[in-house]
Amino acid sequence: MERRQVSSFEGNESPHARSSAFIPMDREIWQSPDGTCRVAEKPGPPKEKTGDHTEHSEFLELNTSDETHGPGEYCNPLEELPTDAVAIKEALLDQGDGTTAEDDIGTLVERLNNTVYTKQPVQPASQAGILRLLAEYPEVRFAGRTEDRLGRSGMLFQAESDGEAKDRPPFQYRLMFDAETARPLYYEAVQTGELSEEKKKELEDSGVHPPEDLEKYGLELPLLQSYTHYMAAQWVPDLETRP
């Protein structure tokens, strides 16, 4: 599930209307080694609607889709994930254009979710390397055994990011792993603060419009922005077969 915040404008620079809703999403991704992929999405009715959501129904009430994309259009070509923690870190922070992203725990955890755990099977040796990498960050702490929203039991880890490296507000990230196999089970991103006034001014001075405070959308902190249940990931013979 992921939260959407929508602003609309009518002839000036200030938003005319603002709204927010949580969109349940059942997403399946098939990916070929060359980057060809099929993405099937089945959204549910928006939940926790706030603000002028009736004006933004076309952005909040989504349709079911099932599309196949060519190499690089949605998925990048698959490369074997390293097993060494340093090499995994380099792969996660690689921007794909010869540059490297800021070494920030928020960036790292988001890319684990967006480019690894939701896109490809992870072999045990690589998963062990990922856990060793996470252990190197002092922001990551073990939060104990718990259950995800589906009732599955696992070991929960939390990480705090001030967001400054990404020009974003502070977030808390949560990752839960199976206690026996270390398989990823759950990801969650919670916004815990607003962007500092100094950072807002810095962005404005550089011509970038900073994110608006949550209260303008009828929202309060801490705010759950997204969560993902990892259900199954394995190699299959084609873009039709499910694990």
GROMACS elastic network, one bead per residue, 0.5 to 0.9 nm:
[ bonds ]
;  ai    aj funct       b0    kb
    1    22     6  0.66944   500
    1    23     6  0.55552   500
    1    25     6  0.54343   500
    1    26     6  0.81985   500
    1    43     6  0.89828   500
    1   225     6  0.83450   500
    1   226     6  0.54732   500
    1   227     6  0.53814   500
    1   228     6  0.63524   500
    1   229     6  0.88931   500
    2    21     6  0.85241   500
    2    22     6  0.56634   500
    2    23     6  0.54536   500
    2    24     6  0.67707   500
    2    25     6  0.76784   500
    2   224     6  0.85729   500
    2   225     6  0.59000   500
    2   227     6  0.64769   500
    2   228     6  0.84266   500
    3    20     6  0.70323   500
    3    21     6  0.56672   500
    3    23     6  0.59986   500
    3    24     6  0.87884   500
    3   224     6  0.78040   500
    3   225     6  0.51047   500
    3   226     6  0.60087   500
    4    19     6  0.82095   500
    4    20     6  0.54921   500
    4    21     6  0.55572   500
    4    22     6  0.62780   500
    4    23     6  0.72122   500
    4    59     6  0.85070   500
    4    60     6  0.73253   500
    4   225     6  0.81757   500
    5    18     6  0.73458   500
    5    19     6  0.57871   500
    5    21     6  0.68639   500
    5    22     6  0.89617   500
    5   217     6  0.74534   500
    6    17     6  0.81281   500
    6    18     6  0.56333   500
    6    19     6  0.52582   500
    6    20     6  0.61545   500
    6    21     6  0.88441   500
    6    53     6  0.85115   500
    6    56     6  0.72403   500
    6    59     6  0.76261   500
    6    60     6  0.84796   500
    6   217     6  0.86390   500
    7    15     6  0.58241   500
    7    16     6  0.72918   500
    7    17     6  0.56867   500
    7    19     6  0.66596   500
    7    20     6  0.89724   500
    7    56     6  0.84740   500
    8    14     6  0.87893   500
    8    15     6  0.54826   500
    8    16     6  0.55928   500
    8    17     6  0.53251   500
    8    18     6  0.66181   500
    8    55     6  0.88306   500
    8    56     6  0.82263   500
    9    12     6  0.65758   500
    9    13     6  0.71104   500
    9    14     6  0.67152   500
    9    17     6  0.70188   500
   10    13     6  0.82423   500
   10    14     6  0.83323   500
   10    15     6  0.74828   500
   10    16     6  0.60293   500
   11    14     6  0.87074   500
   11    16     6  0.89496   500
   12    15     6  0.76838   500
   12    16     6  0.84160   500
   13    16     6  0.89418   500
   15    18     6  0.69432   500
   17    51     6  0.77824   500
   17    52     6  0.59521   500
   17    53     6  0.86645   500
   17    55     6  0.77930   500
   17    56     6  0.86767   500
   18    50     6  0.84288   500
   18    51     6  0.58219   500
   18    52     6  0.56107   500
   18    53     6  0.74608   500
   18    55     6  0.88326   500
   18    56     6  0.83868   500
   18   216     6  0.73248   500
   18   217     6  0.57653   500
   18   218     6  0.88412   500
   19    49     6  0.72700   500
   19    50     6  0.54661   500
   19    54     6  0.85477   500
   19    55     6  0.84027   500
   19    56     6  0.71445   500
   19   216     6  0.87456   500
   19   217     6  0.55814   500
   19   218     6  0.78925   500
   20    48     6  0.77195   500
   20    49     6  0.56025   500
   20    50     6  0.52080   500
   20    51     6  0.66426   500
   20    52     6  0.81738   500
   20    53     6  0.67457   500
   20    56     6  0.89887   500
   20    60     6  0.80819   500
   20   217     6  0.63388   500
   20   218     6  0.79976   500
   20   219     6  0.81901   500
   21    46     6  0.57633   500
   21    47     6  0.55947   500
   21    48     6  0.53446   500
   21    50     6  0.64771   500
   21    53     6  0.78290   500
   21    60     6  0.67908   500
   22    45     6  0.87956   500
   22    46     6  0.55379   500
   22    48     6  0.59532   500
   22    49     6  0.71093   500
   22    60     6  0.83949   500
   22   225     6  0.80331   500
   22   226     6  0.82496   500
   23    43     6  0.67676   500
   23    44     6  0.65300   500
   23    45     6  0.68150   500
   23    47     6  0.64075   500
   23    48     6  0.89670   500
   23    60     6  0.72171   500
   23    61     6  0.81195   500
   23    62     6  0.84404   500
   24    42     6  0.84423   500
   24    43     6  0.55893   500
   24    44     6  0.50061   500
   24    45     6  0.70256   500
   24    46     6  0.68156   500
   24    47     6  0.78066   500
   25    41     6  0.66441   500
   25    42     6  0.57646   500
   25    44     6  0.61470   500
   26    40     6  0.81316   500
   26    41     6  0.57159   500
   26    42     6  0.50406   500
   26    43     6  0.61484   500
   26    44     6  0.80640   500
   27    39     6  0.71749   500
   27    40     6  0.57945   500
   27    42     6  0.64779   500
   27    43     6  0.82367   500
   28    38     6  0.80872   500
   28    39     6  0.58706   500
   28    40     6  0.51978   500
   28    41     6  0.65132   500
   28    42     6  0.88693   500
   28   118     6  0.88213   500
   29    37     6  0.69257   500
   29    38     6  0.57317   500
   29    40     6  0.65262   500
   29    41     6  0.87446   500
   29   118     6  0.77728   500
   29   119     6  0.68126   500
   29   120     6  0.89006   500
   29   239     6  0.87205   500
   30    36     6  0.84359   500
   30    37     6  0.53663   500
   30    38     6  0.50763   500
   30    39     6  0.65982   500
   30    40     6  0.87151   500
   30   119     6  0.79193   500
   30   120     6  0.86591   500
   30   236     6  0.86367   500
   30   238     6  0.80988   500
   30   239     6  0.54987   500
   30   240     6  0.78407   500
   30   241     6  0.87070   500
   30   242     6  0.85522   500
   31    34     6  0.81806   500
   31    35     6  0.63040   500
   31    36     6  0.59243   500
   31    38     6  0.65449   500
   31    39     6  0.86579   500
   31    75     6  0.72300   500
   31    76     6  0.89891   500
   31    77     6  0.85353   500
   31    78     6  0.80785   500
   31   119     6  0.72288   500
   31   120     6  0.76132   500
   31   238     6  0.88665   500
   31   239     6  0.71984   500
   32    35     6  0.54609   500
   32    36     6  0.52416   500
   32    37     6  0.60198   500
   32    38     6  0.89288   500
   32    71     6  0.85980   500
   32    75     6  0.89202   500
   32    77     6  0.75227   500
   32    78     6  0.73648   500
   32   238     6  0.80889   500
   32   239     6  0.77941   500
   33    36     6  0.73628   500
   33    76     6  0.85917   500
   33    77     6  0.54538   500
   33    79     6  0.74646   500
   34    37     6  0.87913   500
   34    70     6  0.89076   500
   34    71     6  0.59951   500
   34    72     6  0.82506   500
   34    75     6  0.88866   500
   34    76     6  0.74938   500
   34    78     6  0.64985   500
   35    69     6  0.84499   500
   35    70     6  0.69419   500
   35    72     6  0.55340   500
   35    73     6  0.79666   500
   35    74     6  0.78213   500
   35    75     6  0.51516   500
   35    78     6  0.63756   500
   36    68     6  0.74517   500
   36    69     6  0.57817   500
   36    72     6  0.70761   500
   36    73     6  0.79066   500
   36    74     6  0.79927   500
   36    75     6  0.67566   500
   36    76     6  0.80112   500
   36    77     6  0.76435   500
   37    67     6  0.84384   500
   37    68     6  0.56759   500
   37    69     6  0.53294   500
   37    70     6  0.66910   500
   37    71     6  0.73173   500
   37    72     6  0.88879   500
   37    73     6  0.86124   500
   37    74     6  0.71530   500
   37    75     6  0.63631   500
   37   239     6  0.74043   500
   38    66     6  0.71512   500
   38    67     6  0.56215   500
   38    69     6  0.61171   500
   38    70     6  0.88831   500
   38    74     6  0.88721   500
   38   239     6  0.64962   500
   38   240     6  0.86188   500
   39    65     6  0.78498   500
   39    66     6  0.57202   500
   39    67     6  0.54744   500
   39    68     6  0.63262   500
   39    69     6  0.79041   500
   39    74     6  0.87189   500
   40    64     6  0.77214   500
   40    65     6  0.56551   500
   40    67     6  0.64108   500
   40    68     6  0.86403   500
   41    63     6  0.83250   500
   41    64     6  0.56580   500
   41    65     6  0.52564   500
   41    66     6  0.63252   500
   41    67     6  0.88767   500
   42    62     6  0.85156   500
   42    63     6  0.71984   500
   42    65     6  0.66651   500
   42    66     6  0.86226   500
   43    46     6  0.84033   500
   43    61     6  0.81077   500
   43    62     6  0.61804   500
   43    63     6  0.66121   500
   43    64     6  0.61616   500
   43    65     6  0.88363   500
   44    47     6  0.86818   500
   44    61     6  0.80529   500
   44    62     6  0.78445   500
   44    63     6  0.87566   500
   44    64     6  0.89165   500
   45    60     6  0.83634   500
   45    61     6  0.63948   500
   45    62     6  0.80163   500
   46    49     6  0.68486   500
   46    60     6  0.63256   500
   46    61     6  0.63079   500
   46    62     6  0.85641   500
   49    52     6  0.87073   500
   49    53     6  0.64334   500
   50    53     6  0.62086   500
   50   217     6  0.66203   500
   50   218     6  0.58639   500
   50   219     6  0.76052   500
   51    54     6  0.84856   500
   51   216     6  0.83459   500
   51   217     6  0.57789   500
   51   218     6  0.60492   500
   52    55     6  0.57452   500
   52    56     6  0.69968   500
   52   217     6  0.86295   500
   53    56     6  0.50350   500
   53    57     6  0.61567   500
   53    60     6  0.77264   500
   54    57     6  0.54778   500
   54    58     6  0.89840   500
   55    58     6  0.81234   500
   56    59     6  0.54776   500
   56    60     6  0.63362   500
   56    61     6  0.84869   500
   57    61     6  0.54322   500
   57    62     6  0.84905   500
   58    61     6  0.56595   500
   58    62     6  0.69991   500
   59    62     6  0.67243   500
   68   239     6  0.88401   500
   69    72     6  0.79719   500
   69    73     6  0.58199   500
   69    74     6  0.62203   500
   69    75     6  0.79732   500
   70    73     6  0.55706   500
   70    74     6  0.75539   500
   70    75     6  0.83340   500
   71    74     6  0.74600   500
   71    75     6  0.67427   500
   71    76     6  0.67067   500
   71    77     6  0.69187   500
   72    75     6  0.52343   500
   72    77     6  0.68386   500
   73    76     6  0.75970   500
   75    78     6  0.82917   500
   75   115     6  0.86563   500
   75   119     6  0.81129   500
   76    79     6  0.89062   500
   76   115     6  0.89406   500
   78    81     6  0.86211   500
   78   119     6  0.89408   500
   78   120     6  0.80186   500
   79    82     6  0.89116   500
   81    87     6  0.87128   500
   81    88     6  0.69266   500
   81    91     6  0.80103   500
   81   116     6  0.86770   500
   81   122     6  0.75496   500
   81   123     6  0.82780   500
   81   126     6  0.63491   500
   82    85     6  0.78191   500
   82    86     6  0.89213   500
   82    87     6  0.60464   500
   82    88     6  0.55644   500
   82    91     6  0.81825   500
   82   125     6  0.84278   500
   82   126     6  0.59307   500
   82   129     6  0.78036   500
   83    86     6  0.88111   500
   83    87     6  0.73849   500
   83    88     6  0.68468   500
   83   123     6  0.88216   500
   83   124     6  0.88339   500
   83   125     6  0.55765   500
   83   127     6  0.74936   500
   83   128     6  0.72810   500
   83   129     6  0.50404   500
   83   130     6  0.77563   500
   84    87     6  0.53254   500
   84    88     6  0.61570   500
   84    89     6  0.86916   500
   84   125     6  0.86939   500
   84   126     6  0.74097   500
   84   128     6  0.87152   500
   84   129     6  0.53823   500
   84   130     6  0.81744   500
   84   132     6  0.86056   500
   84   133     6  0.85290   500
   85    88     6  0.50998   500
   85    89     6  0.62110   500
   85    90     6  0.87299   500
   85   126     6  0.84574   500
   85   128     6  0.85015   500
   85   130     6  0.61098   500
   85   131     6  0.81298   500
   85   132     6  0.60893   500
   85   134     6  0.86348   500
   86    89     6  0.51402   500
   86    90     6  0.63279   500
   86    91     6  0.87290   500
   86   129     6  0.85131   500
   86   133     6  0.72079   500
   87    90     6  0.50676   500
   87    91     6  0.61964   500
   87    92     6  0.86671   500
   87   129     6  0.89927   500
   88    91     6  0.50695   500
   88    92     6  0.61761   500
   88    93     6  0.86727   500
   88   126     6  0.81418   500
   88   129     6  0.72417   500
   88   130     6  0.69140   500
   88   133     6  0.77803   500
   89    92     6  0.51587   500
   89    93     6  0.61897   500
   89    94     6  0.84876   500
   89   103     6  0.88365   500
   89   108     6  0.77261   500
   89   130     6  0.82917   500
   89   133     6  0.71690   500
   90    93     6  0.53290   500
   90    94     6  0.59775   500
   90   100     6  0.79705   500
   91    94     6  0.52724   500
   91    95     6  0.87465   500
   92    95     6  0.82320   500
   92   101     6  0.85922   500
   92   107     6  0.86901   500
   92   108     6  0.66037   500
   92   111     6  0.62794   500
   92   112     6  0.72070   500
   92   115     6  0.80477   500
   92   116     6  0.86502   500
   93    96     6  0.89639   500
   93    99     6  0.86350   500
   93   100     6  0.54381   500
   93   102     6  0.73271   500
   93   103     6  0.71936   500
   93   107     6  0.78145   500
   93   108     6  0.70396   500
   93   111     6  0.79826   500
   94    97     6  0.78401   500
   94    98     6  0.73614   500
   94    99     6  0.64273   500
   94   101     6  0.63645   500
   95    98     6  0.66786   500
   95    99     6  0.55409   500
   95   100     6  0.54227   500
   95   101     6  0.61614   500
   96    99     6  0.69733   500
   96   100     6  0.81865   500
   97   100     6  0.83840   500
  100   103     6  0.83123   500
  101   104     6  0.83288   500
  101   107     6  0.77984   500
  102   107     6  0.73637   500
  102   165     6  0.65257   500
  102   166     6  0.77195   500
  103   106     6  0.87238   500
  103   107     6  0.71750   500
  103   108     6  0.73933   500
  103   165     6  0.83484   500
  104   107     6  0.52914   500
  104   108     6  0.62894   500
  104   109     6  0.87985   500
  104   161     6  0.75244   500
  104   163     6  0.83279   500
  104   165     6  0.68161   500
  104   166     6  0.83949   500
  105   109     6  0.61139   500
  105   110     6  0.84644   500
  105   134     6  0.84430   500
  105   137     6  0.72381   500
  105   139     6  0.73223   500
  105   140     6  0.81422   500
  105   159     6  0.72236   500
  105   160     6  0.77064   500
  105   161     6  0.63988   500
  106   109     6  0.53470   500
  106   110     6  0.60510   500
  106   111     6  0.85059   500
  106   159     6  0.76979   500
  106   160     6  0.74926   500
  106   161     6  0.54776   500
  106   162     6  0.83684   500
  106   163     6  0.71454   500
  106   165     6  0.89750   500
  106   166     6  0.86053   500
  106   171     6  0.75722   500
  106   172     6  0.82080   500
  106   173     6  0.72984   500
  107   110     6  0.52450   500
  107   111     6  0.61116   500
  107   112     6  0.85728   500
  107   161     6  0.89078   500
  107   163     6  0.89272   500
  107   165     6  0.87847   500
  107   166     6  0.78581   500
  108   111     6  0.52826   500
  108   112     6  0.62147   500
  108   113     6  0.88112   500
  108   134     6  0.88426   500
  109   113     6  0.63951   500
  109   114     6  0.86604   500
  109   134     6  0.86968   500
  109   159     6  0.85348   500
  109   173     6  0.73270   500
  109   174     6  0.87423   500
  109   175     6  0.83916   500
  109   187     6  0.89998   500
  110   113     6  0.51665   500
  110   114     6  0.60035   500
  110   115     6  0.82813   500
  110   173     6  0.83955   500
  110   189     6  0.86191   500
  111   115     6  0.53368   500
  111   116     6  0.69811   500
  111   117     6  0.87732   500
  112   115     6  0.57869   500
  112   116     6  0.50655   500
  112   117     6  0.60228   500
  112   118     6  0.82907   500
  112   130     6  0.88518   500
  113   116     6  0.58793   500
  113   117     6  0.50897   500
  113   118     6  0.59495   500
  113   119     6  0.84641   500
  113   187     6  0.71356   500
  113   228     6  0.84219   500
  114   117     6  0.67970   500
  114   118     6  0.58808   500
  114   119     6  0.72551   500
  115   118     6  0.63880   500
  115   119     6  0.57455   500
  115   120     6  0.80345   500
  116   119     6  0.51981   500
  116   120     6  0.57714   500
  116   121     6  0.78626   500
  116   122     6  0.76323   500
  117   120     6  0.61477   500
  117   121     6  0.71638   500
  117   122     6  0.73246   500
  117   184     6  0.73433   500
  117   230     6  0.74208   500
  117   233     6  0.83437   500
  118   121     6  0.85080   500
  118   228     6  0.88292   500
  118   230     6  0.72137   500
  118   233     6  0.81994   500
  119   233     6  0.82122   500
  120   233     6  0.64134   500
  120   234     6  0.73216   500
  120   235     6  0.83125   500
  121   232     6  0.84347   500
  121   234     6  0.51909   500
  121   235     6  0.71527   500
  122   125     6  0.82776   500
  122   126     6  0.63097   500
  122   127     6  0.61880   500
  122   183     6  0.83654   500
  122   233     6  0.80499   500
  122   234     6  0.84479   500
  123   126     6  0.53683   500
  123   127     6  0.61939   500
  123   128     6  0.87075   500
  124   128     6  0.61053   500
  124   129     6  0.86308   500
  124   181     6  0.80657   500
  124   182     6  0.80027   500
  124   183     6  0.80855   500
  125   128     6  0.51306   500
  125   129     6  0.64166   500
  125   130     6  0.88324   500
  126   130     6  0.62677   500
  126   131     6  0.87638   500
  127   131     6  0.63348   500
  127   132     6  0.86639   500
  127   182     6  0.73005   500
  127   183     6  0.75351   500
  127   184     6  0.86837   500
  128   131     6  0.51936   500
  128   132     6  0.62841   500
  128   133     6  0.86634   500
  128   182     6  0.78757   500
  129   132     6  0.50395   500
  129   133     6  0.61557   500
  129   134     6  0.87146   500
  130   133     6  0.50103   500
  130   134     6  0.62711   500
  130   135     6  0.86576   500
  131   134     6  0.51049   500
  131   135     6  0.62024   500
  131   136     6  0.89048   500
  131   182     6  0.86493   500
  132   135     6  0.51064   500
  132   136     6  0.67148   500
  133   136     6  0.53934   500
  133   137     6  0.74412   500
  134   137     6  0.56941   500
  134   138     6  0.87037   500
  134   140     6  0.66894   500
  135   138     6  0.74264   500
  135   140     6  0.68019   500
  135   141     6  0.82007   500
  136   139     6  0.89249   500
  136   140     6  0.82184   500
  137   140     6  0.56775   500
  137   141     6  0.87318   500
  137   159     6  0.87835   500
  138   141     6  0.73458   500
  138   159     6  0.86480   500
  139   158     6  0.79763   500
  139   159     6  0.52246   500
  139   160     6  0.57915   500
  139   161     6  0.76032   500
  140   157     6  0.66721   500
  140   158     6  0.55960   500
  140   160     6  0.72140   500
  141   156     6  0.87626   500
  141   157     6  0.56372   500
  141   158     6  0.54825   500
  141   159     6  0.64718   500
  142   145     6  0.88573   500
  142   155     6  0.77524   500
  142   156     6  0.62193   500
  142   158     6  0.64834   500
  143   146     6  0.85172   500
  143   155     6  0.75784   500
  143   156     6  0.53460   500
  143   157     6  0.53525   500
  143   158     6  0.64653   500
  144   154     6  0.85018   500
  144   155     6  0.58118   500
  144   156     6  0.56132   500
  144   157     6  0.74853   500
  145   153     6  0.70769   500
  145   154     6  0.55739   500
  145   156     6  0.59536   500
  145   176     6  0.87754   500
  145   179     6  0.83720   500
  146   151     6  0.88562   500
  146   152     6  0.82181   500
  146   153     6  0.56748   500
  146   154     6  0.57122   500
  146   155     6  0.63528   500
  146   156     6  0.65372   500
  146   176     6  0.83718   500
  147   150     6  0.74904   500
  147   151     6  0.51802   500
  147   152     6  0.51147   500
  147   154     6  0.61225   500
  147   155     6  0.83915   500
  147   156     6  0.85684   500
  147   176     6  0.85506   500
  148   151     6  0.53102   500
  148   152     6  0.54900   500
  148   153     6  0.67038   500
  148   154     6  0.77466   500
  148   176     6  0.77571   500
  148   185     6  0.78903   500
  148   186     6  0.66821   500
  148   229     6  0.81220   500
  149   152     6  0.75209   500
  149   186     6  0.87211   500
  149   229     6  0.82768   500
  150   229     6  0.81852   500
  152   178     6  0.85218   500
  152   185     6  0.80094   500
  153   176     6  0.86921   500
  153   177     6  0.85302   500
  153   178     6  0.69946   500
  153   179     6  0.78486   500
  153   185     6  0.89252   500
  154   176     6  0.58764   500
  154   177     6  0.52812   500
  154   179     6  0.52855   500
  154   180     6  0.85717   500
  154   182     6  0.86618   500
  154   185     6  0.76371   500
  155   175     6  0.83136   500
  155   176     6  0.53644   500
  155   177     6  0.52629   500
  155   178     6  0.63327   500
  155   179     6  0.57695   500
  155   182     6  0.85539   500
  156   174     6  0.68454   500
  156   175     6  0.58263   500
  156   177     6  0.66033   500
  156   186     6  0.88660   500
  157   173     6  0.82862   500
  157   174     6  0.56716   500
  157   175     6  0.53155   500
  157   176     6  0.61780   500
  157   177     6  0.83333   500
  158   172     6  0.68848   500
  158   173     6  0.56063   500
  158   175     6  0.65290   500
  158   176     6  0.87630   500
  159   171     6  0.83745   500
  159   172     6  0.56626   500
  159   173     6  0.51447   500
  159   174     6  0.65151   500
  159   175     6  0.86428   500
  160   163     6  0.89551   500
  160   170     6  0.75133   500
  160   171     6  0.60622   500
  160   173     6  0.64350   500
  161   164     6  0.81733   500
  161   165     6  0.89967   500
  161   169     6  0.85529   500
  161   170     6  0.55601   500
  161   171     6  0.53602   500
  161   172     6  0.62837   500
  161   173     6  0.79578   500
  162   165     6  0.78621   500
  162   168     6  0.78904   500
  162   169     6  0.64803   500
  162   171     6  0.64830   500
  162   172     6  0.86973   500
  162   192     6  0.89889   500
  162   193     6  0.84775   500
  162   195     6  0.88837   500
  163   166     6  0.54809   500
  163   167     6  0.60867   500
  163   169     6  0.50375   500
  163   171     6  0.67366   500
  163   195     6  0.80190   500
  164   168     6  0.58647   500
  164   169     6  0.69662   500
  164   170     6  0.76713   500
  164   195     6  0.79856   500
  164   196     6  0.86981   500
  164   199     6  0.76726   500
  165   168     6  0.75568   500
  166   169     6  0.85276   500
  167   195     6  0.77201   500
  167   199     6  0.71867   500
  167   200     6  0.85126   500
  167   203     6  0.79814   500
  167   210     6  0.82688   500
  168   171     6  0.85050   500
  168   194     6  0.81823   500
  168   195     6  0.61581   500
  168   199     6  0.88861   500
  168   210     6  0.85917   500
  168   211     6  0.79275   500
  169   191     6  0.70649   500
  169   192     6  0.76658   500
  169   193     6  0.58514   500
  169   196     6  0.75225   500
  169   211     6  0.86133   500
  170   190     6  0.86524   500
  170   191     6  0.60075   500
  170   192     6  0.55112   500
  170   193     6  0.51351   500
  170   194     6  0.66331   500
  170   195     6  0.71620   500
  171   189     6  0.66544   500
  171   190     6  0.54688   500
  171   192     6  0.52271   500
  171   193     6  0.71367   500
  171   222     6  0.89840   500
  172   188     6  0.81934   500
  172   189     6  0.59271   500
  172   190     6  0.51322   500
  172   191     6  0.63684   500
  172   192     6  0.65426   500
  173   187     6  0.74149   500
  173   188     6  0.56892   500
  173   190     6  0.63788   500
  173   191     6  0.87992   500
  174   186     6  0.78087   500
  174   187     6  0.56070   500
  174   188     6  0.50117   500
  174   189     6  0.65574   500
  174   190     6  0.83904   500
  175   184     6  0.74304   500
  175   185     6  0.76456   500
  175   186     6  0.56780   500
  175   188     6  0.66796   500
  176   182     6  0.88228   500
  176   183     6  0.86519   500
  176   184     6  0.61332   500
  176   185     6  0.55419   500
  176   186     6  0.50487   500
  176   187     6  0.66436   500
  176   188     6  0.89891   500
  177   180     6  0.86637   500
  177   181     6  0.79721   500
  177   182     6  0.50863   500
  177   183     6  0.53877   500
  177   185     6  0.53253   500
  177   186     6  0.71574   500
  178   181     6  0.55903   500
  178   183     6  0.51929   500
  178   184     6  0.64151   500
  178   185     6  0.65233   500
  179   182     6  0.57019   500
  179   183     6  0.80937   500
  180   183     6  0.81748   500
  181   184     6  0.88654   500
  182   185     6  0.87747   500
  184   187     6  0.82558   500
  184   229     6  0.87721   500
  184   230     6  0.66711   500
  185   228     6  0.83931   500
  185   229     6  0.59209   500
  185   230     6  0.50116   500
  185   231     6  0.71564   500
  186   227     6  0.73817   500
  186   228     6  0.56680   500
  186   230     6  0.58788   500
  186   231     6  0.89393   500
  187   226     6  0.82201   500
  187   227     6  0.54329   500
  187   228     6  0.50815   500
  187   229     6  0.66490   500
  187   230     6  0.80870   500
  188   224     6  0.76853   500
  188   225     6  0.78956   500
  188   226     6  0.58181   500
  188   228     6  0.64623   500
  188   229     6  0.89481   500
  189   223     6  0.86894   500
  189   224     6  0.62425   500
  189   225     6  0.57487   500
  189   226     6  0.54108   500
  189   227     6  0.63244   500
  190   221     6  0.88478   500
  190   222     6  0.65602   500
  190   223     6  0.54428   500
  190   225     6  0.55335   500
  190   226     6  0.72369   500
  190   227     6  0.87956   500
  191   194     6  0.80017   500
  191   221     6  0.69211   500
  191   222     6  0.56731   500
  191   223     6  0.50647   500
  191   224     6  0.62988   500
  191   225     6  0.65899   500
  192   221     6  0.59071   500
  192   223     6  0.66301   500
  192   224     6  0.87875   500
  193   196     6  0.87306   500
  193   221     6  0.66113   500
  193   222     6  0.70606   500
  193   223     6  0.87690   500
  194   197     6  0.87815   500
  194   211     6  0.88346   500
  194   212     6  0.86560   500
  194   213     6  0.65248   500
  194   214     6  0.78665   500
  194   221     6  0.86108   500
  195   198     6  0.83372   500
  195   199     6  0.65452   500
  195   200     6  0.66137   500
  195   210     6  0.82432   500
  195   211     6  0.77100   500
  195   212     6  0.87114   500
  195   213     6  0.80658   500
  196   199     6  0.52404   500
  196   200     6  0.62618   500
  196   201     6  0.87348   500
  197   201     6  0.61923   500
  197   202     6  0.85371   500
  198   201     6  0.52423   500
  198   202     6  0.61791   500
  198   203     6  0.87161   500
  199   203     6  0.61735   500
  199   204     6  0.85842   500
  199   210     6  0.84008   500
  200   203     6  0.51885   500
  200   204     6  0.61759   500
  200   205     6  0.86063   500
  200   208     6  0.89027   500
  200   209     6  0.81143   500
  200   210     6  0.55914   500
  200   211     6  0.81048   500
  201   205     6  0.60146   500
  201   206     6  0.85434   500
  201   210     6  0.82965   500
  202   205     6  0.52099   500
  202   206     6  0.63760   500
  202   207     6  0.88680   500
  202   208     6  0.86217   500
  203   206     6  0.51103   500
  203   207     6  0.63580   500
  203   208     6  0.50008   500
  203   209     6  0.65551   500
  203   210     6  0.61436   500
  204   207     6  0.50527   500
  204   208     6  0.51805   500
  204   209     6  0.57572   500
  204   210     6  0.67362   500
  205   208     6  0.74148   500
  206   209     6  0.88398   500
  209   212     6  0.87399   500
  211   214     6  0.88035   500
  212   215     6  0.84910   500
  212   216     6  0.71957   500
  212   217     6  0.86487   500
  213   216     6  0.59883   500
  213   217     6  0.78096   500
  213   219     6  0.87968   500
  214   217     6  0.54088   500
  214   218     6  0.66357   500
  214   219     6  0.51127   500
  214   220     6  0.62631   500
  214   221     6  0.78013   500
  214   223     6  0.88551   500
  215   219     6  0.50497   500
  215   220     6  0.61873   500
  215   221     6  0.88933   500
  216   219     6  0.73160   500
  217   220     6  0.88504   500
  219   223     6  0.74933   500
  220   223     6  0.62636   500
  221   224     6  0.85450   500
  224   227     6  0.78320   500
  230   233     6  0.80284   500
  232   243     6  0.66203   500
  233   243     6  0.66878   500
  234   242     6  0.87792   500
  234   243     6  0.60101   500
  235   238     6  0.88115   500
  235   243     6  0.74605   500
  236   239     6  0.77472   500
  236   240     6  0.85401   500
  236   241     6  0.61789   500
  236   242     6  0.70816   500
  236   243     6  0.66399   500
  237   240     6  0.82822   500
  237   241     6  0.68990   500
  238   241     6  0.59812   500
  238   242     6  0.89902   500
  239   242     6  0.83299   500
